[in-house]
Amino acid sequence: MASTMVAVGLTIAAAGFAGRYVLQAMKHMEPQVKQVSQSLPKSAFSGGYYRGGFEPKMTKREAALILGVSPTANKGKIRDAHQ
């Protein structure tokens, strides 16, 4: 019984030290993570998509805004943006 309690106590202490180490490491990595996240291209998750009001029938302009291409883009660019 006593050996089990010692093992549980050591496990809890090890988890505490590991958690402390991880938090300190994350604090030192924060500026690097911010720099990398700013250098990533905009995507649908980062606010780079069209949020405007939609008309009952989609126009070419709306479709181009949603895909992030020019309304006069050729079929190849539209296909690449859609994928």
C-alpha positions as CSV (number, residue, x, y, z in Angstrom):
1,M,0.0,0.0,0.0
2,A,2.8,2.4,0.9
3,S,4.8,1.7,-2.2
4,T,1.7,2.4,-4.3
5,M,1.3,5.8,-2.7
6,V,5.0,6.6,-3.3
7,A,4.7,5.6,-6.9
8,V,1.5,7.7,-7.4
9,G,3.3,10.7,-5.7
10,L,6.3,10.4,-7.9
11,T,4.1,10.2,-11.0
12,I,2.2,13.3,-10.0
13,A,5.5,15.1,-9.3
14,A,7.0,14.1,-12.7
15,A,3.8,15.3,-14.5
16,G,4.1,18.6,-12.7
17,F,7.7,19.1,-13.6
18,A,7.0,18.1,-17.2
19,G,4.1,20.5,-17.4
20,R,6.2,23.3,-16.0
21,Y,8.9,22.6,-18.6
22,V,6.4,22.6,-21.4
23,L,4.9,25.9,-20.3
24,Q,8.4,27.6,-20.1
25,A,9.3,26.2,-23.5
26,M,6.1,27.6,-25.0
27,K,6.8,31.0,-23.5
28,H,10.2,31.1,-25.3
29,M,8.7,29.9,-28.6
30,E,5.8,32.5,-28.7
31,P,7.6,35.1,-30.8
32,Q,8.7,32.5,-33.4
33,V,5.2,31.1,-33.6
34,K,3.7,34.5,-34.2
35,Q,6.3,35.2,-36.9
36,V,5.5,32.0,-38.7
37,S,1.7,32.4,-38.4
38,Q,2.0,35.9,-40.0
39,S,4.1,34.6,-42.9
40,L,1.5,31.9,-43.8
41,P,-0.8,32.6,-46.7
42,K,-4.4,33.7,-45.9
43,S,-6.9,30.9,-45.9
44,A,-10.5,30.4,-45.1
45,F,-9.6,30.0,-41.5
46,S,-7.6,33.2,-41.2
47,G,-10.2,35.6,-42.5
48,G,-9.0,35.7,-46.1
49,Y,-12.3,34.8,-47.7
50,Y,-15.3,36.8,-49.0
51,R,-17.9,37.5,-46.3
52,G,-20.1,39.8,-48.3
53,G,-23.9,39.6,-48.7
54,F,-25.0,37.3,-51.4
55,E,-27.5,37.9,-54.1
56,P,-30.3,35.4,-54.9
57,K,-28.4,34.3,-58.0
58,M,-24.6,34.2,-57.9
59,T,-22.9,36.6,-60.3
60,K,-19.5,36.2,-61.9
61,R,-18.1,39.0,-59.6
62,E,-19.3,37.1,-56.4
63,A,-17.9,33.8,-57.6
64,A,-14.5,35.5,-58.3
65,L,-14.5,37.1,-54.9
66,I,-15.2,33.8,-53.2
67,L,-12.4,32.1,-55.1
68,G,-10.0,35.0,-54.6
69,V,-9.4,35.5,-58.3
70,S,-10.0,38.4,-60.8
71,P,-13.5,38.4,-62.4
72,T,-11.6,38.3,-65.8
73,A,-9.4,35.4,-64.8
74,N,-9.0,32.5,-67.3
75,K,-10.4,29.1,-66.8
76,G,-7.1,27.6,-65.6
77,K,-6.7,30.1,-62.8
78,I,-10.4,29.6,-61.8
79,R,-9.9,25.8,-61.7
80,D,-6.7,26.1,-59.7
81,A,-8.4,28.4,-57.2
82,H,-11.4,26.1,-56.9
83,Q,-9.1,23.1,-56.0
